[in-house]
């Protein structure tokens, strides 16, 4: 295993290409699942999650427990906030802050998941299709994140921890 590039080091072209291709592939799979099920798949927060999984696979924020747990916890907080305060930008801000605090408290920090709470409050989706789809999307990101390290050439094997 090689050392991951530092912030000051420019990644190699093959590494950039691999990261880009896998991130696009992961997001295209999420879009395909969304189209087949006639449900959009939270592309903004999951795109940010894909960026972490493929661009910084060694970070604690990118690990499967944080990715899946953070999104699901934030969605639950979003639904609770929606039930108490309704759908507004003010309530979305509260849900985002509560999600951040809850993720930090439970060691499930995954910053893109804060956007999931915001989306829940602002769009008020029905929880029954939304939560399983969110779980599916997050799990697909983890599954696709496993591939680059197994194919070779990725500086950090994902996941570092479960």
C-alpha positions in Angstrom: 0.0 0.0 0.0 1.4 3.4 -0.9 1.0 6.6 1.0 -1.9 8.8 -0.2 -0.9 12.1 -1.8 -0.8 15.1 0.5 -2.8 18.2 -0.1 0.4 19.8 -1.6 1.1 16.9 -3.9 -0.7 16.8 -7.3 -2.2 13.4 -7.8 -1.1 11.4 -10.9 -3.1 11.4 -14.0 -4.1 7.7 -13.8 -5.2 8.3 -10.2 -7.3 11.3 -11.2 -8.8 9.4 -14.1 -9.7 6.4 -11.8 -11.3 8.6 -9.2 -13.3 10.5 -11.8 -14.5 7.4 -13.6 -15.5 5.6 -10.4 -17.3 8.7 -9.0 -19.2 9.1 -12.3 -20.0 5.4 -12.4 -21.3 5.5 -8.9 -23.5 8.5 -9.5 -24.8 7.1 -12.9 -25.8 3.9 -11.1 -27.7 6.0 -8.5 -29.5 7.9 -11.3 -30.3 4.6 -13.1 -31.8 3.1 -9.9 -33.8 6.4 -9.4 -35.1 6.3 -13.0 -36.1 2.6 -12.8 -37.9 3.1 -9.4 -39.4 6.4 -10.5 -37.8 8.1 -7.5 -35.0 10.6 -7.5 -32.0 9.5 -5.5 -30.8 12.5 -3.5 -28.0 13.3 -5.9 -26.6 16.4 -4.1 -25.7 14.9 -0.8 -24.8 11.5 -2.3 -22.6 13.2 -4.9 -20.7 14.8 -2.0 -20.5 11.4 -0.4 -19.1 9.9 -3.6 -16.5 12.7 -3.7 -15.4 11.7 -0.2 -15.4 7.9 -0.9 -13.4 8.2 -4.1 -11.4 11.4 -3.5 -10.5 10.9 0.2 -11.2 7.2 1.0 -9.0 7.3 4.1 -10.9 10.0 5.9 -13.1 9.0 8.8 -16.0 11.0 7.1 -15.8 8.6 4.1 -16.0 5.3 6.1 -19.1 3.1 5.6 -20.4 3.5 9.1 -20.3 7.2 8.9 -21.7 7.4 5.4 -24.7 5.2 5.8 -25.3 6.0 9.5 -24.8 9.7 9.0 -27.3 9.9 6.1 -29.9 7.8 7.9 -29.6 9.7 11.2 -29.8 13.0 9.4 -32.9 11.9 7.5 -34.5 10.8 10.7 -33.7 14.2 12.3 -35.0 15.9 9.2 -38.3 14.0 9.4 -38.6 14.8 13.2 -37.9 18.5 12.6 -40.4 18.5 9.7 -43.1 17.0 12.0 -42.5 19.6 14.7 -41.7 22.7 12.8 -43.0 22.1 9.3 -41.3 22.8 6.0 -39.3 26.1 5.9 -35.8 27.4 5.5 -35.7 28.1 9.2 -36.7 24.5 10.1 -34.1 23.2 7.5 -31.4 25.2 9.2 -32.4 23.7 12.6 -32.4 20.2 11.2 -29.0 20.7 9.7 -27.6 21.9 13.0 -29.2 19.1 14.9 -27.9 16.6 12.4 -24.4 17.8 12.8 -24.6 17.7 16.6 -26.1 14.2 16.6 -23.5 12.9 14.2 -20.7 14.2 16.3 -22.2 12.8 19.4 -22.6 9.3 17.9 -19.3 9.4 16.0 -21.1 9.1 12.7 -19.8 12.4 11.2 -20.4 12.6 7.5 -20.8 16.2 6.4 -22.8 15.6 3.2 -25.5 14.0 5.4 -26.4 17.5 6.7 -27.8 18.2 3.3 -30.0 15.1 3.6 -31.7 16.7 6.6 -32.2 19.9 4.7 -33.7 18.1 1.7 -36.1 16.2 4.0 -37.3 19.4 5.6 -37.6 21.5 2.4 -39.1 18.8 0.2 -41.1 16.8 2.7 -40.8 13.4 1.0 -42.8 10.5 2.2 -40.6 8.5 4.6 -41.5 5.0 3.3 -40.0 5.3 -0.2 -37.4 7.9 0.9 -35.6 6.1 3.7 -35.1 2.7 1.9 -33.9 4.6 -1.2 -31.5 6.6 0.8 -30.1 3.5 2.5 -29.8 1.8 -0.9 -28.0 4.8 -2.4 -25.6 5.0 0.5 -24.9 1.3 0.4 -24.3 1.4 -3.3 -21.8 4.2 -2.8 -20.0 2.0 -0.3 -20.1 -1.0 -2.6 -18.7 0.9 -5.5 -16.1 2.5 -3.2 -14.7 -1.0 -2.6 -13.7 -1.5 -6.3 -10.8 0.9 -6.9 -8.7 -0.5 -4.0 -9.3 -4.1 -5.3 -8.5 -3.2 -8.9 -5.2 -1.7 -7.8 -3.5 1.6 -8.1 -5.5 3.5 -5.5 -3.3 4.9 -2.8 -5.7 4.0 0.0 -7.8 0.8 0.2 -11.4 1.6 1.1 -12.7 1.2 3.7 -10.1 1.9 6.3 -12.6 0.8 8.9 -16.2 -0.4 9.0 
